[in-house]
Amino acid sequence: MLKVSNVETFYGQIQALKGINLEVQEGKIITLLGANGAGKTTTMKTLAGLLKPKKGQVEFLGENITGLRADQLLRKGIALVPEGRAILSSMTVLENLEMGAYHRKDKTIKEEIDEVMKRFPILEERQTQMAGTLSGGQQQMLAIARALLSKPRLLLLDEPSMGLAPLIVADIFQIIKEINEAGTTVLLVEQNAKQALKIADYGYVMETGKVIIEGEAKSLLEDPRVVEAYLGRKSTSVEA
């Protein structure tokens, strides 16, 4: 579905991605792991069209999409839920959801908003409430729901559990599984490496802008290098 080949991305003169290669198979959950500064969020921003790669190629559904803008990629079926959620805090929950479908002209939007609210009952309950007054977990649900209203084929999730209480984290991971089971492919960057690998099909580990380890998620859970770096007893989470 998505193929990233030798992609290099820079922030000014600083090279953040150093020729990364990865693939996302349709219908799967793929996770990106790595320590602070590894390049995970830069990868997501590059794939979402927020950063342009200097070299390399990105293909989506067989089409070269390298360098396309975020709005163009959204129309092609790639939606990003960014780190920090980026909800519109001064707008209501319902208005935020409507913004998720701003580029669409079909007549099913209202029905789909109703369906999304059924999936996230708390959003239906609080649809007239200002989004900025929601709890962190509710804001994350809103950010995911808003992205779903763009009808993505590929959903990019950047640190969805960051800052959330453990019980809410469990809810978020269950939601991600359900979204995938309903047919949406997911690329997940997550600080909670253990939880991410438990729901993922395949994983990549990044370090200083490069992919250094990849494999089936189950095998990565047992890989001594991954266990030592990200799944050790002292800490099971990785900062983004």
Biotite code that builds the C-alpha atoms (Angstrom):
import biotite.structure as struc

atoms = struc.array([
    struc.Atom([0.000, 0.000, 0.000], chain_id="A", res_id=1, res_name="MET", atom_name="CA", element="C"),
    struc.Atom([2.724, 2.463, 1.060], chain_id="A", res_id=2, res_name="LEU", atom_name="CA", element="C"),
    struc.Atom([6.362, 2.142, 0.063], chain_id="A", res_id=3, res_name="LYS", atom_name="CA", element="C"),
    struc.Atom([9.080, 4.480, 1.300], chain_id="A", res_id=4, res_name="VAL", atom_name="CA", element="C"),
    struc.Atom([12.381, 4.218, -0.561], chain_id="A", res_id=5, res_name="SER", atom_name="CA", element="C"),
    struc.Atom([15.641, 5.891, 0.509], chain_id="A", res_id=6, res_name="ASN", atom_name="CA", element="C"),
    struc.Atom([13.872, 8.982, 1.836], chain_id="A", res_id=7, res_name="VAL", atom_name="CA", element="C"),
    struc.Atom([15.963, 11.832, 3.205], chain_id="A", res_id=8, res_name="GLU", atom_name="CA", element="C"),
    struc.Atom([14.341, 14.777, 4.987], chain_id="A", res_id=9, res_name="THR", atom_name="CA", element="C"),
    struc.Atom([16.042, 17.872, 6.367], chain_id="A", res_id=10, res_name="PHE", atom_name="CA", element="C"),
    struc.Atom([15.245, 20.665, 8.813], chain_id="A", res_id=11, res_name="TYR", atom_name="CA", element="C"),
    struc.Atom([17.257, 23.414, 7.191], chain_id="A", res_id=12, res_name="GLY", atom_name="CA", element="C"),
    struc.Atom([20.808, 22.048, 7.070], chain_id="A", res_id=13, res_name="GLN", atom_name="CA", element="C"),
    struc.Atom([20.109, 19.327, 9.633], chain_id="A", res_id=14, res_name="ILE", atom_name="CA", element="C"),
    struc.Atom([19.385, 15.906, 8.174], chain_id="A", res_id=15, res_name="GLN", atom_name="CA", element="C"),
    struc.Atom([16.631, 14.174, 10.138], chain_id="A", res_id=16, res_name="ALA", atom_name="CA", element="C"),
    struc.Atom([15.942, 11.160, 7.903], chain_id="A", res_id=17, res_name="LEU", atom_name="CA", element="C"),
    struc.Atom([18.945, 9.403, 6.391], chain_id="A", res_id=18, res_name="LYS", atom_name="CA", element="C"),
    struc.Atom([17.628, 7.178, 3.646], chain_id="A", res_id=19, res_name="GLY", atom_name="CA", element="C"),
    struc.Atom([14.803, 5.308, 5.367], chain_id="A", res_id=20, res_name="ILE", atom_name="CA", element="C"),
    struc.Atom([13.050, 2.368, 3.753], chain_id="A", res_id=21, res_name="ASN", atom_name="CA", element="C"),
    struc.Atom([9.771, 0.919, 4.970], chain_id="A", res_id=22, res_name="LEU", atom_name="CA", element="C"),
    struc.Atom([6.563, -0.614, 3.690], chain_id="A", res_id=23, res_name="GLU", atom_name="CA", element="C"),
    struc.Atom([3.014, -0.592, 5.002], chain_id="A", res_id=24, res_name="VAL", atom_name="CA", element="C"),
    struc.Atom([0.863, -3.495, 3.871], chain_id="A", res_id=25, res_name="GLN", atom_name="CA", element="C"),
    struc.Atom([-2.835, -2.829, 3.355], chain_id="A", res_id=26, res_name="GLU", atom_name="CA", element="C"),
    struc.Atom([-5.037, -3.909, 6.233], chain_id="A", res_id=27, res_name="GLY", atom_name="CA", element="C"),
    struc.Atom([-2.189, -4.082, 8.738], chain_id="A", res_id=28, res_name="LYS", atom_name="CA", element="C"),
    struc.Atom([-1.035, -2.134, 11.784], chain_id="A", res_id=29, res_name="ILE", atom_name="CA", element="C"),
    struc.Atom([2.607, -1.120, 11.429], chain_id="A", res_id=30, res_name="ILE", atom_name="CA", element="C"),
    struc.Atom([4.477, 0.546, 14.277], chain_id="A", res_id=31, res_name="THR", atom_name="CA", element="C"),
    struc.Atom([7.556, 2.790, 14.355], chain_id="A", res_id=32, res_name="LEU", atom_name="CA", element="C"),
    struc.Atom([9.648, 2.646, 17.509], chain_id="A", res_id=33, res_name="LEU", atom_name="CA", element="C"),
    struc.Atom([12.733, 4.534, 18.597], chain_id="A", res_id=34, res_name="GLY", atom_name="CA", element="C"),
    struc.Atom([14.199, 6.882, 21.165], chain_id="A", res_id=35, res_name="ALA", atom_name="CA", element="C"),
    struc.Atom([13.960, 10.654, 21.337], chain_id="A", res_id=36, res_name="ASN", atom_name="CA", element="C"),
    struc.Atom([15.319, 12.176, 18.129], chain_id="A", res_id=37, res_name="GLY", atom_name="CA", element="C"),
    struc.Atom([15.188, 8.925, 16.165], chain_id="A", res_id=38, res_name="ALA", atom_name="CA", element="C"),
    struc.Atom([13.115, 10.496, 13.383], chain_id="A", res_id=39, res_name="GLY", atom_name="CA", element="C"),
    struc.Atom([9.718, 8.929, 13.973], chain_id="A", res_id=40, res_name="LYS", atom_name="CA", element="C"),
    struc.Atom([7.678, 12.131, 13.984], chain_id="A", res_id=41, res_name="THR", atom_name="CA", element="C"),
    struc.Atom([9.701, 13.476, 11.053], chain_id="A", res_id=42, res_name="THR", atom_name="CA", element="C"),
    struc.Atom([8.786, 10.322, 9.156], chain_id="A", res_id=43, res_name="THR", atom_name="CA", element="C"),
    struc.Atom([5.094, 10.860, 9.877], chain_id="A", res_id=44, res_name="MET", atom_name="CA", element="C"),
    struc.Atom([5.247, 14.519, 8.861], chain_id="A", res_id=45, res_name="LYS", atom_name="CA", element="C"),
    struc.Atom([7.004, 13.562, 5.637], chain_id="A", res_id=46, res_name="THR", atom_name="CA", element="C"),
    struc.Atom([4.407, 10.920, 4.801], chain_id="A", res_id=47, res_name="LEU", atom_name="CA", element="C"),
    struc.Atom([1.577, 13.353, 5.593], chain_id="A", res_id=48, res_name="ALA", atom_name="CA", element="C"),
    struc.Atom([2.987, 16.081, 3.344], chain_id="A", res_id=49, res_name="GLY", atom_name="CA", element="C"),
    struc.Atom([3.973, 18.486, 6.123], chain_id="A", res_id=50, res_name="LEU", atom_name="CA", element="C"),
    struc.Atom([7.649, 18.101, 5.220], chain_id="A", res_id=51, res_name="LEU", atom_name="CA", element="C"),
    struc.Atom([9.090, 17.535, 1.748], chain_id="A", res_id=52, res_name="LYS", atom_name="CA", element="C"),
    struc.Atom([11.794, 14.921, 1.345], chain_id="A", res_id=53, res_name="PRO", atom_name="CA", element="C"),
    struc.Atom([15.000, 16.076, -0.305], chain_id="A", res_id=54, res_name="LYS", atom_name="CA", element="C"),
    struc.Atom([15.707, 12.651, -1.777], chain_id="A", res_id=55, res_name="LYS", atom_name="CA", element="C"),
    struc.Atom([13.950, 9.337, -2.197], chain_id="A", res_id=56, res_name="GLY", atom_name="CA", element="C"),
    struc.Atom([10.460, 8.291, -3.171], chain_id="A", res_id=57, res_name="GLN", atom_name="CA", element="C"),
    struc.Atom([7.122, 7.633, -1.495], chain_id="A", res_id=58, res_name="VAL", atom_name="CA", element="C"),
    struc.Atom([4.534, 5.482, -3.282], chain_id="A", res_id=59, res_name="GLU", atom_name="CA", element="C"),
    struc.Atom([0.919, 5.069, -2.218], chain_id="A", res_id=60, res_name="PHE", atom_name="CA", element="C"),
    struc.Atom([-1.309, 2.530, -3.937], chain_id="A", res_id=61, res_name="LEU", atom_name="CA", element="C"),
    struc.Atom([1.213, 2.362, -6.775], chain_id="A", res_id=62, res_name="GLY", atom_name="CA", element="C"),
    struc.Atom([1.337, 6.129, -7.327], chain_id="A", res_id=63, res_name="GLU", atom_name="CA", element="C"),
    struc.Atom([4.375, 8.317, -6.744], chain_id="A", res_id=64, res_name="ASN", atom_name="CA", element="C"),
    struc.Atom([3.227, 10.847, -4.124], chain_id="A", res_id=65, res_name="ILE", atom_name="CA", element="C"),
    struc.Atom([6.648, 12.236, -3.225], chain_id="A", res_id=66, res_name="THR", atom_name="CA", element="C"),
    struc.Atom([6.460, 15.905, -2.281], chain_id="A", res_id=67, res_name="GLY", atom_name="CA", element="C"),
    struc.Atom([2.682, 16.292, -2.473], chain_id="A", res_id=68, res_name="LEU", atom_name="CA", element="C"),
    struc.Atom([1.058, 18.724, -0.041], chain_id="A", res_id=69, res_name="ARG", atom_name="CA", element="C"),
    struc.Atom([-0.902, 17.584, 3.013], chain_id="A", res_id=70, res_name="ALA", atom_name="CA", element="C"),
    struc.Atom([-4.260, 18.556, 1.471], chain_id="A", res_id=71, res_name="ASP", atom_name="CA", element="C"),
    struc.Atom([-3.463, 16.577, -1.676], chain_id="A", res_id=72, res_name="GLN", atom_name="CA", element="C"),
    struc.Atom([-2.505, 13.514, 0.344], chain_id="A", res_id=73, res_name="LEU", atom_name="CA", element="C"),
    struc.Atom([-5.640, 13.821, 2.453], chain_id="A", res_id=74, res_name="LEU", atom_name="CA", element="C"),
    struc.Atom([-7.726, 13.617, -0.707], chain_id="A", res_id=75, res_name="ARG", atom_name="CA", element="C"),
    struc.Atom([-5.795, 10.522, -1.737], chain_id="A", res_id=76, res_name="LYS", atom_name="CA", element="C"),
    struc.Atom([-6.624, 8.825, 1.553], chain_id="A", res_id=77, res_name="GLY", atom_name="CA", element="C"),
    struc.Atom([-3.768, 9.573, 3.974], chain_id="A", res_id=78, res_name="ILE", atom_name="CA", element="C"),
    struc.Atom([-4.770, 11.231, 7.261], chain_id="A", res_id=79, res_name="ALA", atom_name="CA", element="C"),
    struc.Atom([-2.512, 12.218, 10.153], chain_id="A", res_id=80, res_name="LEU", atom_name="CA", element="C"),
    struc.Atom([-3.433, 12.459, 13.827], chain_id="A", res_id=81, res_name="VAL", atom_name="CA", element="C"),
    struc.Atom([-0.427, 14.483, 14.977], chain_id="A", res_id=82, res_name="PRO", atom_name="CA", element="C"),
    struc.Atom([1.461, 14.373, 18.231], chain_id="A", res_id=83, res_name="GLU", atom_name="CA", element="C"),
    struc.Atom([-0.337, 16.763, 20.581], chain_id="A", res_id=84, res_name="GLY", atom_name="CA", element="C"),
    struc.Atom([-3.711, 16.128, 18.824], chain_id="A", res_id=85, res_name="ARG", atom_name="CA", element="C"),
    struc.Atom([-4.024, 19.626, 17.253], chain_id="A", res_id=86, res_name="ALA", atom_name="CA", element="C"),
    struc.Atom([-7.719, 19.943, 17.997], chain_id="A", res_id=87, res_name="ILE", atom_name="CA", element="C"),
    struc.Atom([-9.410, 23.313, 17.521], chain_id="A", res_id=88, res_name="LEU", atom_name="CA", element="C"),
    struc.Atom([-9.911, 24.185, 21.178], chain_id="A", res_id=89, res_name="SER", atom_name="CA", element="C"),
    struc.Atom([-12.129, 27.236, 20.624], chain_id="A", res_id=90, res_name="SER", atom_name="CA", element="C"),
    struc.Atom([-14.583, 25.263, 18.485], chain_id="A", res_id=91, res_name="MET", atom_name="CA", element="C"),
    struc.Atom([-17.154, 22.728, 19.635], chain_id="A", res_id=92, res_name="THR", atom_name="CA", element="C"),
    struc.Atom([-16.717, 18.990, 19.383], chain_id="A", res_id=93, res_name="VAL", atom_name="CA", element="C"),
    struc.Atom([-19.190, 18.871, 16.500], chain_id="A", res_id=94, res_name="LEU", atom_name="CA", element="C"),
    struc.Atom([-17.440, 21.696, 14.650], chain_id="A", res_id=95, res_name="GLU", atom_name="CA", element="C"),
    struc.Atom([-14.133, 19.862, 15.007], chain_id="A", res_id=96, res_name="ASN", atom_name="CA", element="C"),
    struc.Atom([-15.690, 16.761, 13.501], chain_id="A", res_id=97, res_name="LEU", atom_name="CA", element="C"),
    struc.Atom([-17.138, 18.746, 10.624], chain_id="A", res_id=98, res_name="GLU", atom_name="CA", element="C"),
    struc.Atom([-13.667, 20.131, 9.923], chain_id="A", res_id=99, res_name="MET", atom_name="CA", element="C"),
    struc.Atom([-12.476, 16.570, 9.426], chain_id="A", res_id=100, res_name="GLY", atom_name="CA", element="C"),
    struc.Atom([-14.660, 16.335, 6.331], chain_id="A", res_id=101, res_name="ALA", atom_name="CA", element="C"),
    struc.Atom([-14.054, 19.869, 5.043], chain_id="A", res_id=102, res_name="TYR", atom_name="CA", element="C"),
    struc.Atom([-12.593, 18.681, 1.727], chain_id="A", res_id=103, res_name="HIS", atom_name="CA", element="C"),
    struc.Atom([-15.479, 16.329, 0.965], chain_id="A", res_id=104, res_name="ARG", atom_name="CA", element="C"),
    struc.Atom([-18.539, 17.202, -1.094], chain_id="A", res_id=105, res_name="LYS", atom_name="CA", element="C"),
    struc.Atom([-20.559, 13.999, -0.829], chain_id="A", res_id=106, res_name="ASP", atom_name="CA", element="C"),
    struc.Atom([-23.914, 13.896, 0.918], chain_id="A", res_id=107, res_name="LYS", atom_name="CA", element="C"),
    struc.Atom([-23.101, 11.204, 3.470], chain_id="A", res_id=108, res_name="THR", atom_name="CA", element="C"),
    struc.Atom([-21.110, 13.418, 5.838], chain_id="A", res_id=109, res_name="ILE", atom_name="CA", element="C"),
    struc.Atom([-23.913, 13.930, 8.376], chain_id="A", res_id=110, res_name="LYS", atom_name="CA", element="C"),
    struc.Atom([-24.613, 10.212, 8.516], chain_id="A", res_id=111, res_name="GLU", atom_name="CA", element="C"),
    struc.Atom([-20.917, 9.472, 8.973], chain_id="A", res_id=112, res_name="GLU", atom_name="CA", element="C"),
    struc.Atom([-20.627, 12.004, 11.792], chain_id="A", res_id=113, res_name="ILE", atom_name="CA", element="C"),
    struc.Atom([-23.515, 10.191, 13.458], chain_id="A", res_id=114, res_name="ASP", atom_name="CA", element="C"),
    struc.Atom([-21.695, 6.866, 12.983], chain_id="A", res_id=115, res_name="GLU", atom_name="CA", element="C"),
    struc.Atom([-18.463, 8.259, 14.425], chain_id="A", res_id=116, res_name="VAL", atom_name="CA", element="C"),
    struc.Atom([-20.349, 9.551, 17.446], chain_id="A", res_id=117, res_name="MET", atom_name="CA", element="C"),
    struc.Atom([-21.779, 6.087, 18.007], chain_id="A", res_id=118, res_name="LYS", atom_name="CA", element="C"),
    struc.Atom([-18.218, 4.747, 18.042], chain_id="A", res_id=119, res_name="ARG", atom_name="CA", element="C"),
    struc.Atom([-17.218, 7.500, 20.481], chain_id="A", res_id=120, res_name="PHE", atom_name="CA", element="C"),
    struc.Atom([-20.310, 7.993, 22.701], chain_id="A", res_id=121, res_name="PRO", atom_name="CA", element="C"),
    struc.Atom([-18.576, 10.608, 24.859], chain_id="A", res_id=122, res_name="ILE", atom_name="CA", element="C"),
    struc.Atom([-18.238, 12.848, 21.785], chain_id="A", res_id=123, res_name="LEU", atom_name="CA", element="C"),
    struc.Atom([-21.952, 12.589, 21.079], chain_id="A", res_id=124, res_name="GLU", atom_name="CA", element="C"),
    struc.Atom([-22.674, 13.439, 24.692], chain_id="A", res_id=125, res_name="GLU", atom_name="CA", element="C"),
    struc.Atom([-20.402, 16.494, 24.515], chain_id="A", res_id=126, res_name="ARG", atom_name="CA", element="C"),
    struc.Atom([-20.884, 17.584, 20.919], chain_id="A", res_id=127, res_name="GLN", atom_name="CA", element="C"),
    struc.Atom([-21.816, 21.169, 21.886], chain_id="A", res_id=128, res_name="THR", atom_name="CA", element="C"),
    struc.Atom([-18.952, 21.492, 24.372], chain_id="A", res_id=129, res_name="GLN", atom_name="CA", element="C"),
    struc.Atom([-15.812, 23.467, 23.501], chain_id="A", res_id=130, res_name="MET", atom_name="CA", element="C"),
    struc.Atom([-13.121, 20.995, 22.502], chain_id="A", res_id=131, res_name="ALA", atom_name="CA", element="C"),
    struc.Atom([-10.520, 22.696, 24.670], chain_id="A", res_id=132, res_name="GLY", atom_name="CA", element="C"),
    struc.Atom([-12.456, 21.774, 27.816], chain_id="A", res_id=133, res_name="THR", atom_name="CA", element="C"),
    struc.Atom([-12.342, 18.019, 27.123], chain_id="A", res_id=134, res_name="LEU", atom_name="CA", element="C"),
    struc.Atom([-10.011, 15.739, 29.059], chain_id="A", res_id=135, res_name="SER", atom_name="CA", element="C"),
    struc.Atom([-6.820, 14.535, 27.396], chain_id="A", res_id=136, res_name="GLY", atom_name="CA", element="C"),
    struc.Atom([-8.314, 11.171, 26.541], chain_id="A", res_id=137, res_name="GLY", atom_name="CA", element="C"),
    struc.Atom([-11.456, 12.750, 25.125], chain_id="A", res_id=138, res_name="GLN", atom_name="CA", element="C"),
    struc.Atom([-9.365, 15.134, 23.025], chain_id="A", res_id=139, res_name="GLN", atom_name="CA", element="C"),
    struc.Atom([-7.423, 12.175, 21.614], chain_id="A", res_id=140, res_name="GLN", atom_name="CA", element="C"),
    struc.Atom([-10.674, 10.428, 20.733], chain_id="A", res_id=141, res_name="MET", atom_name="CA", element="C"),
    struc.Atom([-11.840, 13.618, 19.028], chain_id="A", res_id=142, res_name="LEU", atom_name="CA", element="C"),
    struc.Atom([-8.611, 13.878, 17.037], chain_id="A", res_id=143, res_name="ALA", atom_name="CA", element="C"),
    struc.Atom([-8.952, 10.279, 15.850], chain_id="A", res_id=144, res_name="ILE", atom_name="CA", element="C"),
    struc.Atom([-12.659, 10.694, 15.070], chain_id="A", res_id=145, res_name="ALA", atom_name="CA", element="C"),
    struc.Atom([-11.965, 13.867, 13.092], chain_id="A", res_id=146, res_name="ARG", atom_name="CA", element="C"),
    struc.Atom([-9.335, 12.063, 11.017], chain_id="A", res_id=147, res_name="ALA", atom_name="CA", element="C"),
    struc.Atom([-11.726, 9.181, 10.308], chain_id="A", res_id=148, res_name="LEU", atom_name="CA", element="C"),
    struc.Atom([-14.206, 11.608, 8.766], chain_id="A", res_id=149, res_name="LEU", atom_name="CA", element="C"),
    struc.Atom([-11.734, 12.238, 5.953], chain_id="A", res_id=150, res_name="SER", atom_name="CA", element="C"),
    struc.Atom([-12.340, 8.561, 5.029], chain_id="A", res_id=151, res_name="LYS", atom_name="CA", element="C"),
    struc.Atom([-8.661, 7.575, 5.077], chain_id="A", res_id=152, res_name="PRO", atom_name="CA", element="C"),
    struc.Atom([-7.266, 4.412, 3.557], chain_id="A", res_id=153, res_name="ARG", atom_name="CA", element="C"),
    struc.Atom([-4.159, 4.945, 5.702], chain_id="A", res_id=154, res_name="LEU", atom_name="CA", element="C"),
    struc.Atom([-4.315, 6.480, 9.181], chain_id="A", res_id=155, res_name="LEU", atom_name="CA", element="C"),
    struc.Atom([-1.077, 7.906, 10.606], chain_id="A", res_id=156, res_name="LEU", atom_name="CA", element="C"),
    struc.Atom([-1.151, 8.043, 14.417], chain_id="A", res_id=157, res_name="LEU", atom_name="CA", element="C"),
    struc.Atom([1.672, 9.930, 16.133], chain_id="A", res_id=158, res_name="ASP", atom_name="CA", element="C"),
    struc.Atom([1.949, 9.203, 19.867], chain_id="A", res_id=159, res_name="GLU", atom_name="CA", element="C"),
    struc.Atom([-1.774, 8.661, 20.578], chain_id="A", res_id=160, res_name="PRO", atom_name="CA", element="C"),
    struc.Atom([-1.222, 7.628, 24.210], chain_id="A", res_id=161, res_name="SER", atom_name="CA", element="C"),
    struc.Atom([1.088, 10.475, 25.201], chain_id="A", res_id=162, res_name="MET", atom_name="CA", element="C"),
    struc.Atom([0.134, 12.027, 28.535], chain_id="A", res_id=163, res_name="GLY", atom_name="CA", element="C"),
    struc.Atom([-2.868, 9.770, 29.114], chain_id="A", res_id=164, res_name="LEU", atom_name="CA", element="C"),
    struc.Atom([-3.736, 7.735, 32.204], chain_id="A", res_id=165, res_name="ALA", atom_name="CA", element="C"),
    struc.Atom([-3.182, 3.949, 31.892], chain_id="A", res_id=166, res_name="PRO", atom_name="CA", element="C"),
    struc.Atom([-6.901, 3.125, 31.772], chain_id="A", res_id=167, res_name="LEU", atom_name="CA", element="C"),
    struc.Atom([-7.444, 5.645, 28.976], chain_id="A", res_id=168, res_name="ILE", atom_name="CA", element="C"),
    struc.Atom([-4.404, 4.295, 27.130], chain_id="A", res_id=169, res_name="VAL", atom_name="CA", element="C"),
    struc.Atom([-6.049, 0.866, 27.095], chain_id="A", res_id=170, res_name="ALA", atom_name="CA", element="C"),
    struc.Atom([-9.189, 2.416, 25.597], chain_id="A", res_id=171, res_name="ASP", atom_name="CA", element="C"),
    struc.Atom([-7.178, 4.193, 22.890], chain_id="A", res_id=172, res_name="ILE", atom_name="CA", element="C"),
    struc.Atom([-5.383, 0.992, 21.866], chain_id="A", res_id=173, res_name="PHE", atom_name="CA", element="C"),
    struc.Atom([-8.705, -0.850, 21.707], chain_id="A", res_id=174, res_name="GLN", atom_name="CA", element="C"),
    struc.Atom([-10.065, 1.897, 19.463], chain_id="A", res_id=175, res_name="ILE", atom_name="CA", element="C"),
    struc.Atom([-7.022, 1.582, 17.180], chain_id="A", res_id=176, res_name="ILE", atom_name="CA", element="C"),
    struc.Atom([-7.594, -2.176, 16.893], chain_id="A", res_id=177, res_name="LYS", atom_name="CA", element="C"),
    struc.Atom([-11.269, -1.665, 16.063], chain_id="A", res_id=178, res_name="GLU", atom_name="CA", element="C"),
    struc.Atom([-10.460, 0.951, 13.414], chain_id="A", res_id=179, res_name="ILE", atom_name="CA", element="C"),
    struc.Atom([-8.033, -1.472, 11.798], chain_id="A", res_id=180, res_name="ASN", atom_name="CA", element="C"),
    struc.Atom([-10.493, -4.363, 11.973], chain_id="A", res_id=181, res_name="GLU", atom_name="CA", element="C"),
    struc.Atom([-13.046, -2.147, 10.214], chain_id="A", res_id=182, res_name="ALA", atom_name="CA", element="C"),
    struc.Atom([-10.685, -1.868, 7.241], chain_id="A", res_id=183, res_name="GLY", atom_name="CA", element="C"),
    struc.Atom([-8.366, 1.090, 7.834], chain_id="A", res_id=184, res_name="THR", atom_name="CA", element="C"),
    struc.Atom([-4.621, 0.522, 7.597], chain_id="A", res_id=185, res_name="THR", atom_name="CA", element="C"),
    struc.Atom([-2.654, 2.094, 10.469], chain_id="A", res_id=186, res_name="VAL", atom_name="CA", element="C"),
    struc.Atom([0.902, 3.387, 10.806], chain_id="A", res_id=187, res_name="LEU", atom_name="CA", element="C"),
    struc.Atom([1.530, 3.985, 14.496], chain_id="A", res_id=188, res_name="LEU", atom_name="CA", element="C"),
    struc.Atom([4.272, 5.914, 16.294], chain_id="A", res_id=189, res_name="VAL", atom_name="CA", element="C"),
    struc.Atom([3.968, 5.161, 19.984], chain_id="A", res_id=190, res_name="GLU", atom_name="CA", element="C"),
    struc.Atom([5.925, 5.832, 23.177], chain_id="A", res_id=191, res_name="GLN", atom_name="CA", element="C"),
    struc.Atom([4.501, 2.679, 24.748], chain_id="A", res_id=192, res_name="ASN", atom_name="CA", element="C"),
    struc.Atom([6.549, 0.191, 22.745], chain_id="A", res_id=193, res_name="ALA", atom_name="CA", element="C"),
    struc.Atom([5.163, -2.911, 24.428], chain_id="A", res_id=194, res_name="LYS", atom_name="CA", element="C"),
    struc.Atom([1.526, -1.980, 23.825], chain_id="A", res_id=195, res_name="GLN", atom_name="CA", element="C"),
    struc.Atom([2.270, -0.931, 20.249], chain_id="A", res_id=196, res_name="ALA", atom_name="CA", element="C"),
    struc.Atom([3.947, -4.236, 19.414], chain_id="A", res_id=197, res_name="LEU", atom_name="CA", element="C"),
    struc.Atom([1.079, -6.175, 21.007], chain_id="A", res_id=198, res_name="LYS", atom_name="CA", element="C"),
    struc.Atom([-1.452, -4.756, 18.534], chain_id="A", res_id=199, res_name="ILE", atom_name="CA", element="C"),
    struc.Atom([0.855, -4.344, 15.523], chain_id="A", res_id=200, res_name="ALA", atom_name="CA", element="C"),
    struc.Atom([1.544, -6.838, 12.750], chain_id="A", res_id=201, res_name="ASP", atom_name="CA", element="C"),
    struc.Atom([4.998, -5.517, 11.886], chain_id="A", res_id=202, res_name="TYR", atom_name="CA", element="C"),
    struc.Atom([7.434, -3.051, 13.376], chain_id="A", res_id=203, res_name="GLY", atom_name="CA", element="C"),
    struc.Atom([10.398, -0.856, 12.544], chain_id="A", res_id=204, res_name="TYR", atom_name="CA", element="C"),
    struc.Atom([12.933, 0.482, 15.025], chain_id="A", res_id=205, res_name="VAL", atom_name="CA", element="C"),
    struc.Atom([14.566, 3.799, 14.154], chain_id="A", res_id=206, res_name="MET", atom_name="CA", element="C"),
    struc.Atom([17.769, 5.366, 15.434], chain_id="A", res_id=207, res_name="GLU", atom_name="CA", element="C"),
    struc.Atom([19.228, 8.743, 14.369], chain_id="A", res_id=208, res_name="THR", atom_name="CA", element="C"),
    struc.Atom([17.184, 8.929, 11.185], chain_id="A", res_id=209, res_name="GLY", atom_name="CA", element="C"),
    struc.Atom([17.667, 5.341, 10.038], chain_id="A", res_id=210, res_name="LYS", atom_name="CA", element="C"),
    struc.Atom([15.767, 2.064, 10.325], chain_id="A", res_id=211, res_name="VAL", atom_name="CA", element="C"),
    struc.Atom([18.048, -0.276, 12.270], chain_id="A", res_id=212, res_name="ILE", atom_name="CA", element="C"),
    struc.Atom([15.734, -3.205, 13.067], chain_id="A", res_id=213, res_name="ILE", atom_name="CA", element="C"),
    struc.Atom([12.543, -4.497, 11.477], chain_id="A", res_id=214, res_name="GLU", atom_name="CA", element="C"),
    struc.Atom([10.416, -7.583, 11.766], chain_id="A", res_id=215, res_name="GLY", atom_name="CA", element="C"),
    struc.Atom([7.134, -9.175, 12.728], chain_id="A", res_id=216, res_name="GLU", atom_name="CA", element="C"),
    struc.Atom([5.795, -7.525, 15.868], chain_id="A", res_id=217, res_name="ALA", atom_name="CA", element="C"),
    struc.Atom([5.761, -10.797, 17.797], chain_id="A", res_id=218, res_name="LYS", atom_name="CA", element="C"),
    struc.Atom([9.423, -11.401, 17.023], chain_id="A", res_id=219, res_name="SER", atom_name="CA", element="C"),
    struc.Atom([10.377, -7.856, 18.023], chain_id="A", res_id=220, res_name="LEU", atom_name="CA", element="C"),
    struc.Atom([8.760, -8.430, 21.414], chain_id="A", res_id=221, res_name="LEU", atom_name="CA", element="C"),
    struc.Atom([11.327, -11.194, 21.939], chain_id="A", res_id=222, res_name="GLU", atom_name="CA", element="C"),
    struc.Atom([14.291, -9.517, 20.206], chain_id="A", res_id=223, res_name="ASP", atom_name="CA", element="C"),
    struc.Atom([17.006, -8.938, 22.856], chain_id="A", res_id=224, res_name="PRO", atom_name="CA", element="C"),
    struc.Atom([17.979, -5.595, 21.304], chain_id="A", res_id=225, res_name="ARG", atom_name="CA", element="C"),
    struc.Atom([14.415, -4.316, 21.465], chain_id="A", res_id=226, res_name="VAL", atom_name="CA", element="C"),
    struc.Atom([13.800, -5.764, 24.921], chain_id="A", res_id=227, res_name="VAL", atom_name="CA", element="C"),
    struc.Atom([16.923, -4.137, 26.335], chain_id="A", res_id=228, res_name="GLU", atom_name="CA", element="C"),
    struc.Atom([16.321, -0.736, 24.760], chain_id="A", res_id=229, res_name="ALA", atom_name="CA", element="C"),
    struc.Atom([12.536, -0.367, 24.975], chain_id="A", res_id=230, res_name="TYR", atom_name="CA", element="C"),
    struc.Atom([10.937, -3.169, 26.977], chain_id="A", res_id=231, res_name="LEU", atom_name="CA", element="C"),
    struc.Atom([13.205, -3.360, 30.010], chain_id="A", res_id=232, res_name="GLY", atom_name="CA", element="C"),
    struc.Atom([11.950, -3.478, 33.572], chain_id="A", res_id=233, res_name="ARG", atom_name="CA", element="C"),
    struc.Atom([12.987, 0.079, 34.344], chain_id="A", res_id=234, res_name="LYS", atom_name="CA", element="C"),
    struc.Atom([10.883, 1.586, 31.568], chain_id="A", res_id=235, res_name="SER", atom_name="CA", element="C"),
    struc.Atom([8.471, 0.249, 28.981], chain_id="A", res_id=236, res_name="THR", atom_name="CA", element="C"),
    struc.Atom([7.982, 3.559, 27.206], chain_id="A", res_id=237, res_name="SER", atom_name="CA", element="C"),
    struc.Atom([9.994, 5.601, 24.752], chain_id="A", res_id=238, res_name="VAL", atom_name="CA", element="C"),
    struc.Atom([9.758, 9.352, 24.429], chain_id="A", res_id=239, res_name="GLU", atom_name="CA", element="C"),
    struc.Atom([8.774, 10.651, 21.020], chain_id="A", res_id=240, res_name="ALA", atom_name="CA", element="C"),
])
